[in-house]
Amino acid sequence: MSDRHGMDFSSHYTRMSFDMEQHMGQLNRITQDPEVMGGKACIRGMRVTVGMVVEQIGAGHSLEEILVDYPYLEREDLMQALRYAAWRADEREVMLATA
């Protein structure tokens, strides 16, 4: 696929899909289910969202504090939540030309 300037985007989309698959393979603790928290990204199907973890860290709480407050979470849960948030923040939208 190319745009009106002759730029080929097909390899970009392939690379983006590959990157997503590579990251998602490393994010096996991040789940999304329409029946849990409205489909938001959660940790291991629990009602703990990635957003909640990022908010806690943004508010100045350490990983250790979060683990004490949520004893059913594991350190790897928090690390994957942060990797997922970083991956989503790094996404970009590509505007397609309209016909």
Order of alpha helices (4+ residues) and beta strands (2+ residues): alpha-beta-beta-alpha-alpha-alpha
